[in-house]
Amino acid sequence: MRAITLDSREESKLLLTEVQTRTLLPGEVRVLIKAAALNHRDEWCRKGLYPNIQNGVVLGSDGAGIVTEIGEGVAYDWLQKEVIINPALNWGENQKVQSASFEILGMPRNGTLAESVIVPVDRLHDKPTHMSWEEAGALPLAGLTAFRALTYQGDIQEGENLLVTGFGGGVAQFAVQFGMALGANVSTSSSSPEKLARAKAMGVSNTFNYLDHNWITKAVDDTNGFDLIIDGAVGDTLNHLIQVAKPGGKIVCYGATLGNPSKIEARKIFWNQLKIMGTTMGSDLDFKNMVALVCEKKIQPIIDQVFKFDQAEMAFDRMRDGKQTGKIVLVP
Ligand SMILES: NC(=O)c1ccc[n+]([C@@H]2O[C@H](COP(=O)([O-])OP(=O)(O)OC[C@H]3O[C@@H](n4cnc5c(N)ncnc54)[C@H](OP(=O)(O)O)[C@@H]3O)[C@@H](O)[C@H]2O)c1
């Protein structure tokens, strides 16, 4: 089958090539991929900035498709089913934290940027019927991350002020959509006036350009501060978030695109009783609840652009350059 692999010999570090597939183990299924999507994780792998990188692995965590083969012990009903794949493997039983054997599809295990992928059957969920293949393929990883950040970790309540930073990002857009669906008063930030206009058109109450040095004052003036902030950038901007959090508020970080902060406003954290916490993807229960919300509220992922597999380098470069608004999708 054709697949996009990580290849250190290539200038782009990507190679669309023939990959040998294997026979199924008991409990596994083969899913013919109709659409897959990129996450920043795929770009970190390409840059060699992800732990335990293995050359030759098929990248990709997100995918939707049709079950074409089942392994021993898998119910026949799964054959020909239209499915989405939960890319979080071996979370375990503890809702608070993943187990030591937690793994994400697409490194070190072969992922979804391929004509087909092999996964354990318990990773499958029915494809939401209101979504196209491209939308369904774009949902899993970023949707799961945003949902857990908002609900289990952030404990968002109806009417609370929510700030989601970096609206251009995949996780951020789901956090905005889910926040609105859960009845929060949602604000977002971006470096791009066009992306902010798009957010406004979707129903976001307040928007801020985080490159504008006045944005912190403006955010506090306009909203009186935020009960919950969802952020994937961290770096020194964490101190800005500490400024705009309401006393007693929470900041939930799911990524650190800007790296570590060089200093931190400790006084404001303890005096204002702030909770700063981390989150990573989510449990099987989080995934099930995320899909239920998406289906109940008929939420549709925002698709930035759809590329063919042979345009993978363009797709990855678009993510590297932060040009996207929404998910970048790849189809075989
Ligand atoms: N822990 C997890 O489970 C998990 C899951 C998914 C992602 N992540 C991590 O989270 C980060 C984002 O992932 P993604 O897939 O959503 O990435 P993405 O789609 O590539 O989004 C990156 C976005 O970051 C925003 N950004 C850049 N500088 C910023 C700043 N100073 N303040 C606020 N936002 C800023 C930009 O927003 P604008 O274009 O709007 O300016 C950009 O579009 C990555 O580091 C990724 O590795 C972690």
The ligand as a MOL file (V3000), in Angstrom:
LIG
                    3D

  0  0  0     0  0            999 V3000
M  V30 BEGIN CTAB
M  V30 COUNTS 48 52 0 0 0
M  V30 BEGIN ATOM
M  V30 1 N -1.0240 17.4060 24.7330 0
M  V30 2 C -1.7350 16.9850 23.7020 0
M  V30 3 O -2.4470 15.9900 23.7790 0
M  V30 4 C -1.6910 17.7670 22.4410 0
M  V30 5 C -2.6390 17.5110 21.4580 0
M  V30 6 C -2.6170 18.3020 20.3000 0
M  V30 7 C -1.6680 19.2890 20.1610 0
M  V30 8 N -0.7250 19.4730 21.1270 0 CHG=1
M  V30 9 C 0.2780 20.5580 21.0010 0
M  V30 10 O -0.4340 21.7890 21.0330 0
M  V30 11 C 0.1660 22.7450 20.1440 0
M  V30 12 C -0.8550 23.1930 19.1080 0
M  V30 13 O -1.2510 22.0550 18.3810 0
M  V30 14 P -2.2210 22.1120 17.1290 0
M  V30 15 O -2.1780 20.7700 16.4520 0
M  V30 16 O -3.5380 22.6860 17.5020 0 CHG=-1
M  V30 17 O -1.3410 23.1040 16.2590 0
M  V30 18 P -1.5750 23.9660 15.0100 0
M  V30 19 O -2.8950 23.5490 14.4010 0
M  V30 20 O -0.3440 23.9040 14.2090 0
M  V30 21 O -1.7230 25.4320 15.6770 0
M  V30 22 C -0.7080 26.2270 16.0540 0
M  V30 23 C -1.3010 27.5870 16.4030 0
M  V30 24 O -0.6090 28.0920 17.5170 0
M  V30 25 C -0.9590 29.4400 17.5990 0
M  V30 26 N 0.0640 30.2680 18.2550 0
M  V30 27 C 1.3180 30.5180 17.8280 0
M  V30 28 N 1.8970 31.4180 18.6690 0
M  V30 29 C 0.9700 31.7190 19.6260 0
M  V30 30 C 0.9540 32.5840 20.7530 0
M  V30 31 N 1.9800 33.3700 21.0450 0
M  V30 32 N -0.1600 32.6330 21.5080 0
M  V30 33 C -1.2390 31.8900 21.1920 0
M  V30 34 N -1.2740 31.0600 20.1360 0
M  V30 35 C -0.1920 30.9800 19.3640 0
M  V30 36 C -1.1740 29.9370 16.1740 0
M  V30 37 O -2.4650 30.5650 16.1540 0
M  V30 38 P -2.8350 31.7960 15.1830 0
M  V30 39 O -2.4960 31.3170 13.8010 0
M  V30 40 O -4.2920 31.9580 15.4010 0
M  V30 41 O -2.0440 32.9990 15.6030 0
M  V30 42 C -1.1190 28.6480 15.3470 0
M  V30 43 O -2.0950 28.5940 14.3520 0
M  V30 44 C 1.3750 22.0350 19.5390 0
M  V30 45 O 2.5130 22.3680 20.3070 0
M  V30 46 C 1.0270 20.5580 19.6980 0
M  V30 47 O 2.1680 19.7320 19.7230 0
M  V30 48 C -0.7240 18.7410 22.2630 0
M  V30 END ATOM
M  V30 BEGIN BOND
M  V30 1 1 1 2
M  V30 2 2 2 3
M  V30 3 1 2 4
M  V30 4 1 4 5
M  V30 5 2 4 48
M  V30 6 2 5 6
M  V30 7 1 6 7
M  V30 8 2 7 8
M  V30 9 1 8 9
M  V30 10 1 8 48
M  V30 11 1 9 10
M  V30 12 1 9 46
M  V30 13 1 10 11
M  V30 14 1 11 12
M  V30 15 1 11 44
M  V30 16 1 12 13
M  V30 17 1 13 14
M  V30 18 2 14 15
M  V30 19 1 14 16
M  V30 20 1 14 17
M  V30 21 1 17 18
M  V30 22 2 18 19
M  V30 23 1 18 20
M  V30 24 1 18 21
M  V30 25 1 21 22
M  V30 26 1 22 23
M  V30 27 1 23 24
M  V30 28 1 23 42
M  V30 29 1 24 25
M  V30 30 1 25 26
M  V30 31 1 25 36
M  V30 32 1 26 27
M  V30 33 1 26 35
M  V30 34 2 27 28
M  V30 35 1 28 29
M  V30 36 1 29 30
M  V30 37 2 29 35
M  V30 38 1 30 31
M  V30 39 2 30 32
M  V30 40 1 32 33
M  V30 41 2 33 34
M  V30 42 1 34 35
M  V30 43 1 36 37
M  V30 44 1 36 42
M  V30 45 1 37 38
M  V30 46 2 38 39
M  V30 47 1 38 40
M  V30 48 1 38 41
M  V30 49 1 42 43
M  V30 50 1 44 45
M  V30 51 1 44 46
M  V30 52 1 46 47
M  V30 END BOND
M  V30 END CTAB
M  END
